[in-house]
Amino acid sequence: MMNKDLNECFELSWPGKRAAAAAAHAPTEARLCAAPAESVNWTQARHLFIEGDNLDALKLLQGDYAGRVKMIYIDPPYNTGKEFVYSDSLGKVCAGAQNNPVARAASGGFAGTGAPHAAWLSMIYPRLVLARQLLKEDGLIFVSIDDNEVHHLRLVMDEIFGEENFVAQFVWNSSTAGGIRAKYVNRNHEYALCYARTLARVPQLFAPLSQEAVKQYNRRDARGRYREKDFAWVTRSANANQRYLIECPDGSFVQPQPGYLFRYVRSRFEEALRADLVIFKRTKTSPLIDQNGKQARWNIYIKKYLGDATGAPASLTPKSVVGLYNSGSNEIKELFGAMLFNNPKPTAYLRYFLEMAVGKNSTDRAAADAEIVLDFFAGSCSTAHAVLAHSQEDGRRRRFIMVQQPEPTPPTSLARQHGFGTIAELGKERIRRVLRKLALEHSEGFRVYKLEGDFSAAEA
């Protein structure tokens, strides 16, 4: 008798998944219509703002941008059911504002607590499929999310991007956990899942060091600030190439004690020695032993320079670098004079990811100028703001593509009171104000396109 288990596979399944997958490949009848009057510096503009449903926009972008986008960042609805200026209710986003019958079928096809999750998954699935097709081989995608859907999102992204292309699950300490006390736990963190199109093609990543890390570089010489790093370190590795004798200033020889290794193989150590990067210090607590196995009187350190204050990205993003929720709110208040958008992502938080994807690795100036950053849940356009500020700082002229549907702002919201009838209107105005603030309105600009007939054939 055939074992039924042989016909089963490990996967995340939900009602409506097949239709969601089909929606990614269904043709769209939408078309882009230029809106020069809402744009800035149309003739020389390098950036794009597309107003309309992002599923259609992603399909239309395939023609010119497939395999060309260096970084994607999105902050989709979190499926919390709470009301914000940007609707965060799955029923409204999936079934209402997105006009998505795929999501309606998923949420309405069965009863129970899983229905909202199915609706959300059916909304996000085809968009991520299309997003992957836009990424360059060495491109990265970052997706912000919280506890409501992070477990489902991780499985979906494993399926679409491949588990082998998972980079990290970043944790953002997003608030101080103050305010109204929760009944159980005050949650003050969010996540950002990062995947590569092809991880093997991604170079070494860098991100800004925390203020605490920078303070450790408390010494200085003619080459700049540095810190002393122990040359011997604790490890379970048994690599014989990192265990050898080193001659100290008094002519004695030292080596790592059991359980330790030197950080470099001998040839690299000798290069560091010739470059004056090695420090010998007398001590009574050295992790080194002499050639007879006795406690050494010397310890060895390597100079590690601060350089541009970047290092390996931290999965727990450093608060001193990326800020909190209120950092993003204050940026909106500074630009508009009022808090028109609840909890936008701080540009410093987004720039932490920008530095990874389009920062220090951009050694080729021409290639860096051609790098494209996409956000198809643009909201108040924090990503566009971050790209402009980041590019101005390091002199690279990266491009952004923002996509935002014209979702109405609530009638009683501050955004509506200030004349912004939709989230898209607020996002476009933010880009205009950032261009003016950074004095870029003459050298930079963005073109606005609006989707007409913005519905996919499968969703008509």
Beta strands, then each sheet from edge to edge (+ up, - down):
strand 1: 31-34
strand 2: 47-51
strand 3: 69-74
strand 4: 135-145
strand 5: 166-173
strand 6: 189-196
strand 7: 207-208
strand 8: 219-221
strand 9: 224-230
strand 10: 232-234
strand 11: 246-247
strand 12: 253-256
strand 13: 260-262
strand 14: 278-282
strand 15: 288-290
strand 16: 298-305
strand 17: 310-311
strand 18: 372-375
strand 19: 399-404
strand 20: 446-452
sheet 1: 1+ 20- 2- 19- 18- 3- 4- 6+ 5-
sheet 2: 7+ 17-
sheet 3: 8+ 9- 16+ 14-
sheet 4: 10+ 13-
sheet 5: 11+ 12- 15+
end
